[in-house]
Structure formats: structure tokens, C-alpha cells
Amino acid sequence: MDALADLDRRIAGCRACPRLVDWREEVARTKRAAFADQTYWGRPVPGFGPPDARLLIVGLAPAAHGGNRTGRMFTGDRSGDVLYQALYDVGLASQPTSVAVDDGLELYGVRVTAPVHCAPPANKPTPGERETCRTWLVQELRLLRPTVRAIVVLGAFGWQATLPALAETGWSVPRPRPAFAHGARVALGGHDGHDGHAGLCGLELFGCFHVSQRNTFTGRLTPAMLREVLRTAAKAAGLPEISEVSGTPGTP
């Protein structure tokens, strides 16, 4: 727990990518009119969720007026509205909304992170920025190794960033590397520790269209599609049985 909290603090202080530093800080200064009275976070946004998570969700990067404003992944923007509603619906979150770091939201057995921790211009990090930030994802994966058993990756950018990070962390990634697709499911092998390193359990990797407005407004990704991926991944991760969506979400 202390190691992951320390990692989060170090991520929040990173200034490795000049273009991203300039952009996130400029957005925090100029603000959006609707949030003119708020103090923006304006720094890299660390992951969110318990340190013993069995399921990891990997996005793309914080939104300029979402995570870059609030300081928490998928918080304060419409993409987050969709994601956290789905997590709540399948029993993985304590509430259906995520609006601020002090709103009381808890995740059950789930952690949310991203391969790029700074808000990028036009929501498009460069490949170089993705590679620079990969060291943080690798460190986070190493700290989660004892418990994580499944990963849901939102979108092709995150998929391309996550596969090499998993390989660097020690999981066995198939060759050729599997292509991204919504509903993709890939088993990654671990190792038994006979090579002198601690044993590493295998895990399941799932692909899901990103919860961006481009996908959700057009119906490319529906709430039912997202819930199905989350429910399947949670089961693969060994989380308690999750009920179908009803008046009362399932209780982990």
C-alpha cells in the first residue's frame, strides 16, 4: 500500500514531457468558463483504486477539463460518467458518479489507470510521450502483480501501450502481439519462479472500445456492451459474483 501511494506521489510530480507539461498547465491557468471558480489539478493524474485490486482498467490519458481539473482518473467528464455508471451497475463501485476526489467514491477490487498520465492536446499523446510514460505503467503493474488477475484496456492506444508494459513486467505476451478489438480476450502466461524470480500468475487481457463521447454518442459502445466486458473481466479476475443490472447493483 505504501509503495503504491509513493508511486502515485512520484507520478504526480513528473515533468518528463515538455509539450504535455506546457499544455496541462496552460489549461489549468485558462480553465473552461464553467469551471472558472475552481482550482485545477494541472499535474499528472495517478491511478485510482485499491492497492490489492484484482482487476485493472487502462484508459488513454486524463481529459483536459476532467482528470486534469479534478486530479482523479475519469473524474469530472462525460467519459467518466459512462465508465463509473457501468462499474456501479455491475457492483464494482460504491456510487454511479465520479465528480471530485472527495466525493466518497470507492472501487471494489478495481483500479483505474492510464498509459499517459498528463492531459494531451486534442486527446492525442505522441508515440514518444507514450513510451516515456510507460515506465510508470510498468512500475504500477509490478506493484499490482500479487493480486491482479485481469485487465480491461479501453481503446487501441491503450492496448498498444499495455502489451509491451506487460511483457516488461514479466508476463508472457503472445507473438505476434494480438490485435486490439472490442471483446478481444487474451490469456497471458506467468512463470513458476524456477528462474530465480518470484512466481507470477497468468492473467486475462480484455479489449473494449474507449468510453469516449465519439464512441458512446454514436452507439459504437453502448452501456450494455461495456457492462458485459466488465462483468466478464471481473469473473476472470476472481471477484465475487456480480448480478445483472437491476434496481440494486450486485454487491461484491
N, C-alpha and C positions, 0 to 999 in steps of 0.2 A: 504494500500500500504506500509506504513512504517513498519507495523507488519510483513508482508511477507518478506520485504527486511532485516529486523532484523533476521528473522528465517534463511534466506539464509546465512547471515554472520555467525550465530552460527553453522550451518551445516558445513560450510567451515572450521571451527576451531575444529571440533570434532576429538578426538583421542581415542575413546572408545574401539576399537577392535585392539589389538596389532598386530595380523597377517596381517590385512589389512593396518595398518599404515606402517609396515615394507615393505610390497610389493609395495604399491603405491609410497613410497619414493625411494625405490631401482630402480624401473622402471624410475622414474624421474631423477635419477642420471645417470644410464647407457644408457638410451634412445635407440631408434631404429636408425640405421645408417641413414635412410632417413631424420630423424629429429634431427640430431646431433647438428645442429646450433641453435636449438630452446630451449627456457626455458620452461620446463614442469610445469604445474599447480601443480601436485603432492599432491593434497589435496582432501577432499570430494567435490563432484560436486553438487551444489544445483540445484533446479528445474529451468526451463526456461519458460517464458511466462508471460502474463499479470496477475495482481492480481485479476482481475474480470473475469477470464476465466469461460466459461460455459461448456467446455469440457476438461477433464484431461486425458492425456495419461501416463500410468505407464509402465515402462520397467523393466529391471532386475538390472543392475549396469553399471557404466561407463566402457568403454573399456580402457585397459592399455595405448594404444597409440592414443586413441580418446579423450573422455572426460577427462581422467587423464592428457592428454597433453594440451588440449585447455581450460579446465575449464568450458565447457558447455555440457549439455546432448546431446548425439548422434551427436557430432560435431567432424569432422576430421576422420571419419571412414566409412567403407562401409555400415554398418547398418544404420547410419545416412543419407548416400546418398539415400538409399531406402526410409526411412521414410519421409524426408523433400521433396523429389521429389513428393511423394504421397500427402503430405499436400499442396504443391503448386498446384498440378494438380486439387485438389478439392476446391481450393480457400481459404485455411486456412493459407497460408504462403506467404510472400512477394516475395520470391525467391526460386528456387528449390535446392539450395545448402546451406550447413552449414559447413564452414571450419575454422572459427575463431570467437572469441567473438566480434570482431569489424568489422564483415563483413556486417553489416547492416540488417541482417535477423530480421523480425518481424513475430510474430504469431498472428492470428486474432481469438480471443475468445478461444484460446487453450493454455494450459500449459503442459509441459512435465516434468516428474519426474521419480523417481525410488525408490524401497523399500530398496535398498542398495546404499549408496552414494559414496562408495570407490570402486576403481577397485580391483577385487579379483583375486588371482592366478587361471589360467585356466578358467576364467569367471565363477567360481563356489563359491559363498559365502556359508558358512556353515549355517545350520538352526539357530544356536546360533547367528551368525552375523546378520542374517535377523531379529531375534527377538530384538536384541539390537538396530538396526537401525529403528525399527518400530515406536519408539516414534517420530521420525522426520516426518514420513508419517502421523501419527495421527495429529500432530500439523499443518501440511500443509493442511490436509483435513478440520480441524476446521476453518482455516482462509479462505478457499475457500467455506465453506458452504453457504454463502449468494447467491452465483451465480452458482456454479457448478451443472449441471443437468445430465451429462452423463460422464462415464469413460470408456476408452478403455484400457484393460490390455493386454500387449504383452507377451504371454507365460505363462506356468503353474506355474513357480516360482513366478512371479509377482502376479498371481491370488491367490495363497496360502498366499501371504503376504498381499494382499489388502483386502481380505474378513474380517479378524479379525480387521484390522485397521478401516474399515468402521463401524463394529459393535461397536468398542470402541468409535468412533466418534459420534455415536448416530443413525445411520441408522439401519433399521430392515433387517437383513440378514436371508434368509430362512433357516430352519432346515429340513433335513440335508443340509449342505452347498452345493451349486451347484458345480458340477464338471466343470473343465476347458474344453473348446472345441473351436475350431475356429468357429466363428459365433454364439457362445452362447450369449444369451440376457436374462438378469435377472432384474426384477423390484425390487427395494429396497424401502421399505416404510420409510417415515419420521414420524414426530409426530406433533400434533397441538399446542403444547405449554401449554396444560392444566395441565401438570405435574410440572409447575413452571419454566421450561426452555424455551428458545426462540424456536419458531416453526421451524421445519426442513422439507423442501420439499423432496419428494422422488426423486430418480434418477434411471437411467438405466445403467446397467453394461454390457459391451460387451467384449467378448473374441476374441483374434486374435493371430494367430501364431506370434512368435517373428520375428523381421526383421533381424535375424542373417544370416550370409552367409550360414550356414548349411541349412537353410530353403529356402533362396532366390536363391541360386545357384542350388539347386536340383528341384526347381519348386514347392516345398511344399507350399510356399507362393508366389504368383505372384503379380505384381503390381496391376492388376485388382482386385484381392481378397482384397488387403489392401485398395485400394480406396473405395471399396464397404462398408467395415466396417466403415471407417472414414466418408463416406458420410451419412450412416445410423445413426451413433452416433451423428454427427453434427446436423442432423434433429431432433433427440430426445432431444438434448441439447437446441433446440430453436434458433440455429444460423440461419442467413439468408439463403435463398435458394441457393444451390450450384449447378453449372452447371455440365454437363458431361464433361469429358476431351476433349479438343479441342485445337485449336491453341492458344486460350486465356483462361486461367483458369477462373473459376467463381469468381465474386467479392462479398465478404461478405457484 
